[in-house]
């Protein structure tokens, strides 16, 4: 029966028949096929070739959900969430979302726990739901915020930055803004920290070389002063080899 329904739905153009699709899919659903139950619900919801019937859609979603089908549970939760064919109820929506591991349901459940919408507000449960929905970039971003602030989870700035970075690289504008701020603050902190002894010596060497290298060469230059300057620079260079092998890139 499902094979015939598939033929009428996706076969050659001349064979496509939405009414036949609904008829054969309904027969499969009535025979207990959970996948077909959800499909019949979707056909009634979208009005794919037949008049939309949200009440019939919810009836089939409920049948599938009560039989333990995860997509039936998700779609029934969504129906309560938006008031499709049933009175709108965030509490009932959360109840059905919590029964399924469908990522989109877990994403929505996490948002509901964040806001306290239909459920008691809980950052910990929001974090758990976002973990289950981490395939969604917005779930990664929300989870990063929780780890960054230590809301409902132990504060973990490294984990937060990793999640922010993943979301930013995939184009989430808020995550891009956060990563830009993180980089800005890190650079500012690097500029403000005191130089190590080795970095200070290396900086002196660089400044000395620049002064010596850019001094105008004239025949009236005092040779003795010039030789003393070069000897001083040479001593600094030797000292810097003992103390400063890295870190010059951190200079402002």
Buried (B, 14 or more C-beta within 10 A) or exposed (E): BBEBBBBBBEEEEEEBBBEBBBBBBBBBBEEEBBBBBBBBBBBBBEEBBBEEBBEBBBBBBBBBBEEEBBBBBBBBBBBBBEEBBBEEBBEBBBBBBBBBEBBBBBBBBBBBBBEEBBBEEBBEBBBBBBBBBBEBBBBBBBBBBBBBEEBBBEEBBEBBBBBBBBBBEEEBEBBBEBBEEBEEEEEEEEEEEEBBEBBBBBBBBBEBEEEEEEEEEEEEEEEEEEEEBEEEBEEBBEBBEEEBEEBBEEEE
